Amino acid sequence: MPKRRPPLSLENSGTYEARALEQEALAAATRLPHLKDKYLQAARSWLALATRARAVEQRRG
């Protein structure tokens, strides 16, 4: 499992975690290829949610 470094700021923490999750999903997919699509879908959903949440926070200022 890759080491996680702390996020650079609170604003990008969700995005960083989502990208880390996507990398972990790809690593897990090599061990469990039959679950690859489910892992990747979950990681991409999390990334989309984190991106939208960050955009809303920025609009609120």
N, CA, C, O and CB atoms as a CASP TS submission, in Angstrom:
PFRMAT TS
TARGET T0000
AUTHOR 0000-0000-0000
METHOD Language model
MODEL 1
PARENT N/A
ATOM      1  N   MET     1       0.845  -1.170   0.000  1.00  0.00           N
ATOM      2  CA  MET     1       0.000   0.000   0.000  1.00  0.00           C
ATOM      3  C   MET     1       0.899   1.245   0.000  1.00  0.00           C
ATOM      4  O   MET     1       1.851   1.318   0.777  1.00  0.00           O
ATOM      5  CB  MET     1      -0.966  -0.008   1.225  1.00  0.00           C
ATOM      6  N   PRO     2       0.601   2.224  -0.867  1.00  0.00           N
ATOM      7  CA  PRO     2       1.445   3.413  -0.932  1.00  0.00           C
ATOM      8  C   PRO     2       1.307   4.267   0.324  1.00  0.00           C
ATOM      9  O   PRO     2       0.247   4.320   0.947  1.00  0.00           O
ATOM     10  CB  PRO     2       1.095   4.240  -2.164  1.00  0.00           C
ATOM     11  N   LYS     3       2.411   4.938   0.683  1.00  0.00           N
ATOM     12  CA  LYS     3       2.368   5.849   1.824  1.00  0.00           C
ATOM     13  C   LYS     3       1.566   7.081   1.442  1.00  0.00           C
ATOM     14  O   LYS     3       1.653   7.566   0.314  1.00  0.00           O
ATOM     15  CB  LYS     3       3.799   6.243   2.283  1.00  0.00           C
ATOM     16  N   ARG     4       0.791   7.579   2.383  1.00  0.00           N
ATOM     17  CA  ARG     4       0.030   8.800   2.123  1.00  0.00           C
ATOM     18  C   ARG     4       0.748   9.981   2.747  1.00  0.00           C
ATOM     19  O   ARG     4       1.176   9.931   3.901  1.00  0.00           O
ATOM     20  CB  ARG     4      -1.413   8.687   2.672  1.00  0.00           C
ATOM     21  N   ARG     5       0.871  11.037   1.971  1.00  0.00           N
ATOM     22  CA  ARG     5       1.431  12.257   2.531  1.00  0.00           C
ATOM     23  C   ARG     5       0.272  13.159   2.920  1.00  0.00           C
ATOM     24  O   ARG     5      -0.822  13.025   2.371  1.00  0.00           O
ATOM     25  CB  ARG     5       2.393  12.967   1.521  1.00  0.00           C
ATOM     26  N   PRO     6       0.488  14.067   3.848  1.00  0.00           N
ATOM     27  CA  PRO     6      -0.616  14.934   4.262  1.00  0.00           C
ATOM     28  C   PRO     6      -1.034  15.850   3.119  1.00  0.00           C
ATOM     29  O   PRO     6      -0.198  16.233   2.300  1.00  0.00           O
ATOM     30  CB  PRO     6      -0.220  15.767   5.494  1.00  0.00           C
ATOM     31  N   PRO     7      -2.305  16.203   3.053  1.00  0.00           N
ATOM     32  CA  PRO     7      -2.759  17.106   1.996  1.00  0.00           C
ATOM     33  C   PRO     7      -2.112  18.478   2.145  1.00  0.00           C
ATOM     34  O   PRO     7      -1.730  18.880   3.244  1.00  0.00           O
ATOM     35  CB  PRO     7      -4.290  17.237   2.017  1.00  0.00           C
ATOM     36  N   LEU     8      -1.996  19.184   1.038  1.00  0.00           N
ATOM     37  CA  LEU     8      -1.371  20.499   1.067  1.00  0.00           C
ATOM     38  C   LEU     8      -2.239  21.526   1.776  1.00  0.00           C
ATOM     39  O   LEU     8      -1.719  22.443   2.412  1.00  0.00           O
ATOM     40  CB  LEU     8      -1.073  20.963  -0.340  1.00  0.00           C
ATOM     41  N   SER     9      -3.537  21.386   1.676  1.00  0.00           N
ATOM     42  CA  SER     9      -4.451  22.300   2.357  1.00  0.00           C
ATOM     43  C   SER     9      -5.786  21.606   2.533  1.00  0.00           C
ATOM     44  O   SER     9      -6.028  20.549   1.951  1.00  0.00           O
ATOM     45  CB  SER     9      -4.619  23.631   1.566  1.00  0.00           C
ATOM     46  N   LEU    10      -6.642  22.196   3.330  1.00  0.00           N
ATOM     47  CA  LEU    10      -7.962  21.608   3.530  1.00  0.00           C
ATOM     48  C   LEU    10      -8.785  21.643   2.254  1.00  0.00           C
ATOM     49  O   LEU    10      -9.627  20.772   2.035  1.00  0.00           O
ATOM     50  CB  LEU    10      -8.700  22.333   4.643  1.00  0.00           C
ATOM     51  N   GLU    11      -8.550  22.645   1.403  1.00  0.00           N
ATOM     52  CA  GLU    11      -9.330  22.777   0.172  1.00  0.00           C
ATOM     53  C   GLU    11      -9.146  21.586  -0.754  1.00  0.00           C
ATOM     54  O   GLU    11     -10.099  21.148  -1.399  1.00  0.00           O
ATOM     55  CB  GLU    11      -8.947  24.050  -0.556  1.00  0.00           C
ATOM     56  N   ASN    12      -7.935  21.060  -0.826  1.00  0.00           N
ATOM     57  CA  ASN    12      -7.696  19.969  -1.771  1.00  0.00           C
ATOM     58  C   ASN    12      -7.634  18.607  -1.101  1.00  0.00           C
ATOM     59  O   ASN    12      -7.303  17.617  -1.754  1.00  0.00           O
ATOM     60  CB  ASN    12      -6.416  20.213  -2.519  1.00  0.00           C
ATOM     61  N   SER    13      -7.946  18.533   0.188  1.00  0.00           N
ATOM     62  CA  SER    13      -7.816  17.254   0.881  1.00  0.00           C
ATOM     63  C   SER    13      -8.740  16.194   0.295  1.00  0.00           C
ATOM     64  O   SER    13      -8.331  15.043   0.143  1.00  0.00           O
ATOM     65  CB  SER    13      -8.108  17.430   2.359  1.00  0.00           C
ATOM     66  N   GLY    14      -9.973  16.558  -0.034  1.00  0.00           N
ATOM     67  CA  GLY    14     -10.892  15.586  -0.613  1.00  0.00           C
ATOM     68  C   GLY    14     -10.419  15.089  -1.964  1.00  0.00           C
ATOM     69  O   GLY    14     -10.516  13.900  -2.267  1.00  0.00           O
ATOM     70  N   THR    15      -9.904  16.005  -2.778  1.00  0.00           N
ATOM     71  CA  THR    15      -9.403  15.628  -4.094  1.00  0.00           C
ATOM     72  C   THR    15      -8.179  14.730  -3.963  1.00  0.00           C
ATOM     73  O   THR    15      -8.046  13.741  -4.683  1.00  0.00           O
ATOM     74  CB  THR    15      -9.063  16.878  -4.919  1.00  0.00           C
ATOM     75  N   TYR    16      -7.289  15.078  -3.044  1.00  0.00           N
ATOM     76  CA  TYR    16      -6.091  14.262  -2.839  1.00  0.00           C
ATOM     77  C   TYR    16      -6.476  12.856  -2.393  1.00  0.00           C
ATOM     78  O   TYR    16      -5.954  11.870  -2.913  1.00  0.00           O
ATOM     79  CB  TYR    16      -5.159  14.917  -1.799  1.00  0.00           C
ATOM     80  N   GLU    17      -7.385  12.767  -1.434  1.00  0.00           N
ATOM     81  CA  GLU    17      -7.817  11.458  -0.948  1.00  0.00           C
ATOM     82  C   GLU    17      -8.485  10.657  -2.062  1.00  0.00           C
ATOM     83  O   GLU    17      -8.286   9.446  -2.161  1.00  0.00           O
ATOM     84  CB  GLU    17      -8.779  11.618   0.237  1.00  0.00           C
ATOM     85  N   ALA    18      -9.271  11.323  -2.896  1.00  0.00           N
ATOM     86  CA  ALA    18      -9.939  10.625  -3.991  1.00  0.00           C
ATOM     87  C   ALA    18      -8.923  10.081  -4.991  1.00  0.00           C
ATOM     88  O   ALA    18      -9.062   8.957  -5.474  1.00  0.00           O
ATOM     89  CB  ALA    18     -10.926  11.559  -4.698  1.00  0.00           C
ATOM     90  N   ARG    19      -7.915  10.870  -5.295  1.00  0.00           N
ATOM     91  CA  ARG    19      -6.880  10.389  -6.223  1.00  0.00           C
ATOM     92  C   ARG    19      -6.084   9.235  -5.605  1.00  0.00           C
ATOM     93  O   ARG    19      -5.720   8.285  -6.299  1.00  0.00           O
ATOM     94  CB  ARG    19      -5.926  11.544  -6.612  1.00  0.00           C
ATOM     95  N   ALA    20      -5.818   9.322  -4.308  1.00  0.00           N
ATOM     96  CA  ALA    20      -5.124   8.222  -3.628  1.00  0.00           C
ATOM     97  C   ALA    20      -5.988   6.964  -3.661  1.00  0.00           C
ATOM     98  O   ALA    20      -5.486   5.858  -3.863  1.00  0.00           O
ATOM     99  CB  ALA    20      -4.782   8.607  -2.160  1.00  0.00           C
ATOM    100  N   LEU    21      -7.286   7.146  -3.462  1.00  0.00           N
ATOM    101  CA  LEU    21      -8.207   6.008  -3.516  1.00  0.00           C
ATOM    102  C   LEU    21      -8.208   5.381  -4.905  1.00  0.00           C
ATOM    103  O   LEU    21      -8.247   4.158  -5.040  1.00  0.00           O
ATOM    104  CB  LEU    21      -9.631   6.446  -3.133  1.00  0.00           C
ATOM    105  N   GLU    22      -8.164   6.222  -5.935  1.00  0.00           N
ATOM    106  CA  GLU    22      -8.137   5.702  -7.302  1.00  0.00           C
ATOM    107  C   GLU    22      -6.863   4.881  -7.539  1.00  0.00           C
ATOM    108  O   GLU    22      -6.910   3.831  -8.179  1.00  0.00           O
ATOM    109  CB  GLU    22      -8.228   6.861  -8.322  1.00  0.00           C
ATOM    110  N   GLN    23      -5.733   5.360  -7.026  1.00  0.00           N
ATOM    111  CA  GLN    23      -4.481   4.613  -7.170  1.00  0.00           C
ATOM    112  C   GLN    23      -4.549   3.285  -6.419  1.00  0.00           C
ATOM    113  O   GLN    23      -4.078   2.260  -6.912  1.00  0.00           O
ATOM    114  CB  GLN    23      -3.294   5.450  -6.659  1.00  0.00           C
ATOM    115  N   GLU    24      -5.135   3.309  -5.232  1.00  0.00           N
ATOM    116  CA  GLU    24      -5.296   2.067  -4.475  1.00  0.00           C
ATOM    117  C   GLU    24      -6.230   1.104  -5.208  1.00  0.00           C
ATOM    118  O   GLU    24      -6.023  -0.110  -5.188  1.00  0.00           O
ATOM    119  CB  GLU    24      -5.839   2.362  -3.064  1.00  0.00           C
ATOM    120  N   ALA    25      -7.252   1.654  -5.850  1.00  0.00           N
ATOM    121  CA  ALA    25      -8.184   0.815  -6.606  1.00  0.00           C
ATOM    122  C   ALA    25      -7.469   0.138  -7.770  1.00  0.00           C
ATOM    123  O   ALA    25      -7.695  -1.040  -8.045  1.00  0.00           O
ATOM    124  CB  ALA    25      -9.370   1.651  -7.124  1.00  0.00           C
ATOM    125  N   LEU    26      -6.615   0.880  -8.444  1.00  0.00           N
ATOM    126  CA  LEU    26      -5.856   0.286  -9.548  1.00  0.00           C
ATOM    127  C   LEU    26      -4.922  -0.811  -9.038  1.00  0.00           C
ATOM    128  O   LEU    26      -4.774  -1.853  -9.676  1.00  0.00           O
ATOM    129  CB  LEU    26      -5.049   1.368 -10.289  1.00  0.00           C
ATOM    130  N   ALA    27      -4.297  -0.572  -7.893  1.00  0.00           N
ATOM    131  CA  ALA    27      -3.414  -1.590  -7.319  1.00  0.00           C
ATOM    132  C   ALA    27      -4.213  -2.829  -6.917  1.00  0.00           C
ATOM    133  O   ALA    27      -3.780  -3.956  -7.156  1.00  0.00           O
ATOM    134  CB  ALA    27      -2.657  -1.024  -6.099  1.00  0.00           C
ATOM    135  N   ALA    28      -5.370  -2.621  -6.312  1.00  0.00           N
ATOM    136  CA  ALA    28      -6.211  -3.751  -5.908  1.00  0.00           C
ATOM    137  C   ALA    28      -6.733  -4.499  -7.129  1.00  0.00           C
ATOM    138  O   ALA    28      -6.902  -5.718  -7.095  1.00  0.00           O
ATOM    139  CB  ALA    28      -7.386  -3.268  -5.041  1.00  0.00           C
ATOM    140  N   ALA    29      -6.986  -3.764  -8.202  1.00  0.00           N
ATOM    141  CA  ALA    29      -7.519  -4.384  -9.413  1.00  0.00           C
ATOM    142  C   ALA    29      -6.530  -5.383 -10.009  1.00  0.00           C
ATOM    143  O   ALA    29      -6.936  -6.342 -10.665  1.00  0.00           O
ATOM    144  CB  ALA    29      -7.867  -3.313 -10.447  1.00  0.00           C
ATOM    145  N   THR    30      -5.252  -5.165  -9.785  1.00  0.00           N
ATOM    146  CA  THR    30      -4.279  -6.132 -10.295  1.00  0.00           C
ATOM    147  C   THR    30      -4.350  -7.439  -9.512  1.00  0.00           C
ATOM    148  O   THR    30      -4.062  -8.510 -10.047  1.00  0.00           O
ATOM    149  CB  THR    30      -2.860  -5.553 -10.227  1.00  0.00           C
ATOM    150  N   ARG    31      -4.739  -7.339  -8.232  1.00  0.00           N
ATOM    151  CA  ARG    31      -4.860  -8.551  -7.411  1.00  0.00           C
ATOM    152  C   ARG    31      -6.226  -9.206  -7.569  1.00  0.00           C
ATOM    153  O   ARG    31      -6.348 -10.428  -7.480  1.00  0.00           O
ATOM    154  CB  ARG    31      -4.616  -8.220  -5.942  1.00  0.00           C
ATOM    155  N   LEU    32      -7.255  -8.392  -7.804  1.00  0.00           N
ATOM    156  CA  LEU    32      -8.629  -8.892  -7.920  1.00  0.00           C
ATOM    157  C   LEU    32      -9.258  -8.349  -9.202  1.00  0.00           C
ATOM    158  O   LEU    32     -10.117  -7.470  -9.140  1.00  0.00           O
ATOM    159  CB  LEU    32      -9.480  -8.485  -6.674  1.00  0.00           C
ATOM    160  N   PRO    33      -8.842  -8.860 -10.361  1.00  0.00           N
ATOM    161  CA  PRO    33      -9.296  -8.285 -11.628  1.00  0.00           C
ATOM    162  C   PRO    33     -10.810  -8.316 -11.822  1.00  0.00           C
ATOM    163  O   PRO    33     -11.351  -7.467 -12.530  1.00  0.00           O
ATOM    164  CB  PRO    33      -8.647  -9.008 -12.757  1.00  0.00           C
ATOM    165  N   HIS    34     -11.495  -9.264 -11.216  1.00  0.00           N
ATOM    166  CA  HIS    34     -12.946  -9.342 -11.395  1.00  0.00           C
ATOM    167  C   HIS    34     -13.670  -8.198 -10.684  1.00  0.00           C
ATOM    168  O   HIS    34     -14.848  -7.963 -10.953  1.00  0.00           O
ATOM    169  CB  HIS    34     -13.465 -10.681 -10.881  1.00  0.00           C
ATOM    170  N   LEU    35     -12.988  -7.479  -9.778  1.00  0.00           N
ATOM    171  CA  LEU    35     -13.599  -6.340  -9.081  1.00  0.00           C
ATOM    172  C   LEU    35     -13.089  -4.992  -9.589  1.00  0.00           C
ATOM    173  O   LEU    35     -13.432  -3.946  -9.037  1.00  0.00           O
ATOM    174  CB  LEU    35     -13.336  -6.449  -7.591  1.00  0.00           C
ATOM    175  N   LYS    36     -12.273  -5.017 -10.636  1.00  0.00           N
ATOM    176  CA  LYS    36     -11.643  -3.794 -11.134  1.00  0.00           C
ATOM    177  C   LYS    36     -12.660  -2.697 -11.428  1.00  0.00           C
ATOM    178  O   LYS    36     -12.476  -1.563 -10.986  1.00  0.00           O
ATOM    179  CB  LYS    36     -10.845  -4.096 -12.386  1.00  0.00           C
ATOM    180  N   ASP    37     -13.723  -3.002 -12.160  1.00  0.00           N
ATOM    181  CA  ASP    37     -14.698  -1.982 -12.530  1.00  0.00           C
ATOM    182  C   ASP    37     -15.375  -1.368 -11.311  1.00  0.00           C
ATOM    183  O   ASP    37     -15.611  -0.161 -11.270  1.00  0.00           O
ATOM    184  CB  ASP    37     -15.742  -2.572 -13.452  1.00  0.00           C
ATOM    185  N   LYS    38     -15.687  -2.196 -10.324  1.00  0.00           N
ATOM    186  CA  LYS    38     -16.337  -1.679  -9.110  1.00  0.00           C
ATOM    187  C   LYS    38     -15.397  -0.767  -8.332  1.00  0.00           C
ATOM    188  O   LYS    38     -15.812   0.290  -7.857  1.00  0.00           O
ATOM    189  CB  LYS    38     -16.803  -2.838  -8.213  1.00  0.00           C
ATOM    190  N   TYR    39     -14.136  -1.168  -8.197  1.00  0.00           N
ATOM    191  CA  TYR    39     -13.155  -0.339  -7.501  1.00  0.00           C
ATOM    192  C   TYR    39     -13.002   1.012  -8.197  1.00  0.00           C
ATOM    193  O   TYR    39     -13.038   2.060  -7.551  1.00  0.00           O
ATOM    194  CB  TYR    39     -11.796  -1.058  -7.428  1.00  0.00           C
ATOM    195  N   LEU    40     -12.834   0.980  -9.507  1.00  0.00           N
ATOM    196  CA  LEU    40     -12.616   2.216 -10.251  1.00  0.00           C
ATOM    197  C   LEU    40     -13.845   3.112 -10.239  1.00  0.00           C
ATOM    198  O   LEU    40     -13.713   4.332 -10.145  1.00  0.00           O
ATOM    199  CB  LEU    40     -12.224   1.903 -11.678  1.00  0.00           C
ATOM    200  N   GLN    41     -15.025   2.538 -10.332  1.00  0.00           N
ATOM    201  CA  GLN    41     -16.247   3.337 -10.290  1.00  0.00           C
ATOM    202  C   GLN    41     -16.371   4.047  -8.945  1.00  0.00           C
ATOM    203  O   GLN    41     -16.731   5.223  -8.894  1.00  0.00           O
ATOM    204  CB  GLN    41     -17.483   2.453 -10.547  1.00  0.00           C
ATOM    205  N   ALA    42     -16.078   3.344  -7.867  1.00  0.00           N
ATOM    206  CA  ALA    42     -16.149   3.958  -6.537  1.00  0.00           C
ATOM    207  C   ALA    42     -15.131   5.090  -6.405  1.00  0.00           C
ATOM    208  O   ALA    42     -15.447   6.151  -5.866  1.00  0.00           O
ATOM    209  CB  ALA    42     -15.909   2.901  -5.443  1.00  0.00           C
ATOM    210  N   ALA    43     -13.928   4.869  -6.888  1.00  0.00           N
ATOM    211  CA  ALA    43     -12.893   5.895  -6.805  1.00  0.00           C
ATOM    212  C   ALA    43     -13.263   7.121  -7.630  1.00  0.00           C
ATOM    213  O   ALA    43     -13.068   8.252  -7.184  1.00  0.00           O
ATOM    214  CB  ALA    43     -11.550   5.335  -7.272  1.00  0.00           C
ATOM    215  N   ARG    44     -13.790   6.909  -8.816  1.00  0.00           N
ATOM    216  CA  ARG    44     -14.155   8.046  -9.673  1.00  0.00           C
ATOM    217  C   ARG    44     -15.360   8.797  -9.130  1.00  0.00           C
ATOM    218  O   ARG    44     -15.445  10.017  -9.270  1.00  0.00           O
ATOM    219  CB  ARG    44     -14.446   7.567 -11.092  1.00  0.00           C
ATOM    220  N   SER    45     -16.287   8.084  -8.515  1.00  0.00           N
ATOM    221  CA  SER    45     -17.437   8.746  -7.890  1.00  0.00           C
ATOM    222  C   SER    45     -16.966   9.633  -6.743  1.00  0.00           C
ATOM    223  O   SER    45     -17.441  10.758  -6.581  1.00  0.00           O
ATOM    224  CB  SER    45     -18.463   7.702  -7.378  1.00  0.00           C
ATOM    225  N   TRP    46     -16.034   9.123  -5.954  1.00  0.00           N
ATOM    226  CA  TRP    46     -15.497   9.898  -4.834  1.00  0.00           C
ATOM    227  C   TRP    46     -14.768  11.134  -5.354  1.00  0.00           C
ATOM    228  O   TRP    46     -14.904  12.215  -4.781  1.00  0.00           O
ATOM    229  CB  TRP    46     -14.545   9.032  -3.975  1.00  0.00           C
ATOM    230  N   LEU    47     -14.008  10.991  -6.412  1.00  0.00           N
ATOM    231  CA  LEU    47     -13.289  12.119  -6.992  1.00  0.00           C
ATOM    232  C   LEU    47     -14.261  13.173  -7.503  1.00  0.00           C
ATOM    233  O   LEU    47     -14.046  14.364  -7.281  1.00  0.00           O
ATOM    234  CB  LEU    47     -12.376  11.649  -8.124  1.00  0.00           C
ATOM    235  N   ALA    48     -15.319  12.761  -8.180  1.00  0.00           N
ATOM    236  CA  ALA    48     -16.315  13.709  -8.684  1.00  0.00           C
ATOM    237  C   ALA    48     -16.990  14.444  -7.534  1.00  0.00           C
ATOM    238  O   ALA    48     -17.201  15.654  -7.612  1.00  0.00           O
ATOM    239  CB  ALA    48     -17.368  12.984  -9.539  1.00  0.00           C
ATOM    240  N   LEU    49     -17.326  13.732  -6.480  1.00  0.00           N
ATOM    241  CA  LEU    49     -17.961  14.348  -5.319  1.00  0.00           C
ATOM    242  C   LEU    49     -17.023  15.355  -4.655  1.00  0.00           C
ATOM    243  O   LEU    49     -17.452  16.452  -4.299  1.00  0.00           O
ATOM    244  CB  LEU    49     -18.387  13.274  -4.310  1.00  0.00           C
ATOM    245  N   ALA    50     -15.766  15.000  -4.485  1.00  0.00           N
ATOM    246  CA  ALA    50     -14.793  15.899  -3.869  1.00  0.00           C
ATOM    247  C   ALA    50     -14.584  17.147  -4.720  1.00  0.00           C
ATOM    248  O   ALA    50     -14.450  18.248  -4.186  1.00  0.00           O
ATOM    249  CB  ALA    50     -13.459  15.177  -3.656  1.00  0.00           C
ATOM    250  N   THR    51     -14.558  16.980  -6.029  1.00  0.00           N
ATOM    251  CA  THR    51     -14.377  18.113  -6.933  1.00  0.00           C
ATOM    252  C   THR    51     -15.561  19.062  -6.857  1.00  0.00           C
ATOM    253  O   THR    51     -15.381  20.279  -6.810  1.00  0.00           O
ATOM    254  CB  THR    51     -14.185  17.629  -8.368  1.00  0.00           C
ATOM    255  N   ARG    52     -16.775  18.511  -6.844  1.00  0.00           N
ATOM    256  CA  ARG    52     -17.972  19.354  -6.729  1.00  0.00           C
ATOM    257  C   ARG    52     -18.021  20.078  -5.392  1.00  0.00           C
ATOM    258  O   ARG    52     -18.373  21.256  -5.333  1.00  0.00           O
ATOM    259  CB  ARG    52     -19.234  18.513  -6.906  1.00  0.00           C
ATOM    260  N   ALA    53     -17.671  19.383  -4.325  1.00  0.00           N
ATOM    261  CA  ALA    53     -17.689  20.005  -2.997  1.00  0.00           C
ATOM    262  C   ALA    53     -16.685  21.153  -2.927  1.00  0.00           C
ATOM    263  O   ALA    53     -16.968  22.195  -2.335  1.00  0.00           O
ATOM    264  CB  ALA    53     -17.377  18.959  -1.905  1.00  0.00           C
ATOM    265  N   ARG    54     -15.532  20.965  -3.522  1.00  0.00           N
ATOM    266  CA  ARG    54     -14.527  22.029  -3.528  1.00  0.00           C
ATOM    267  C   ARG    54     -15.010  23.235  -4.324  1.00  0.00           C
ATOM    268  O   ARG    54     -14.783  24.375  -3.917  1.00  0.00           O
ATOM    269  CB  ARG    54     -13.205  21.513  -4.107  1.00  0.00           C
ATOM    270  N   ALA    55     -15.670  23.001  -5.444  1.00  0.00           N
ATOM    271  CA  ALA    55     -16.192  24.103  -6.254  1.00  0.00           C
ATOM    272  C   ALA    55     -17.248  24.891  -5.484  1.00  0.00           C
ATOM    273  O   ALA    55     -17.274  26.120  -5.552  1.00  0.00           O
ATOM    274  CB  ALA    55     -16.784  23.571  -7.567  1.00  0.00           C
ATOM    275  N   VAL    56     -18.109  24.202  -4.761  1.00  0.00           N
ATOM    276  CA  VAL    56     -19.137  24.878  -3.964  1.00  0.00           C
ATOM    277  C   VAL    56     -18.483  25.713  -2.869  1.00  0.00           C
ATOM    278  O   VAL    56     -18.897  26.847  -2.630  1.00  0.00           O
ATOM    279  CB  VAL    56     -20.119  23.850  -3.346  1.00  0.00           C
ATOM    280  N   GLU    57     -17.470  25.171  -2.201  1.00  0.00           N
ATOM    281  CA  GLU    57     -16.769  25.910  -1.150  1.00  0.00           C
ATOM    282  C   GLU    57     -16.121  27.163  -1.709  1.00  0.00           C
ATOM    283  O   GLU    57     -16.145  28.210  -1.063  1.00  0.00           O
ATOM    284  CB  GLU    57     -15.714  25.029  -0.484  1.00  0.00           C
ATOM    285  N   GLN    58     -15.546  27.075  -2.892  1.00  0.00           N
ATOM    286  CA  GLN    58     -14.892  28.233  -3.494  1.00  0.00           C
ATOM    287  C   GLN    58     -15.903  29.305  -3.873  1.00  0.00           C
ATOM    288  O   GLN    58     -15.620  30.495  -3.740  1.00  0.00           O
ATOM    289  CB  GLN    58     -14.094  27.812  -4.722  1.00  0.00           C
ATOM    290  N   ARG    59     -17.083  28.898  -4.347  1.00  0.00           N
ATOM    291  CA  ARG    59     -18.118  29.875  -4.694  1.00  0.00           C
ATOM    292  C   ARG    59     -18.633  30.604  -3.463  1.00  0.00           C
ATOM    293  O   ARG    59     -18.960  31.789  -3.528  1.00  0.00           O
ATOM    294  CB  ARG    59     -19.276  29.189  -5.411  1.00  0.00           C
ATOM    295  N   ARG    60     -18.704  29.895  -2.343  1.00  0.00           N
ATOM    296  CA  ARG    60     -19.194  30.512  -1.110  1.00  0.00           C
ATOM    297  C   ARG    60     -18.180  31.482  -0.526  1.00  0.00           C
ATOM    298  O   ARG    60     -18.528  32.391   0.228  1.00  0.00           O
ATOM    299  CB  ARG    60     -19.534  29.441  -0.083  1.00  0.00           C
ATOM    300  N   GLY    61     -16.920  31.273  -0.887  1.00  0.00           N
ATOM    301  CA  GLY    61     -15.864  32.186  -0.487  1.00  0.00           C
ATOM    302  C   GLY    61     -15.490  32.063   0.912  1.00  0.00           C
ATOM    303  O   GLY    61     -14.606  32.780   1.380  1.00  0.00           O
TER
END
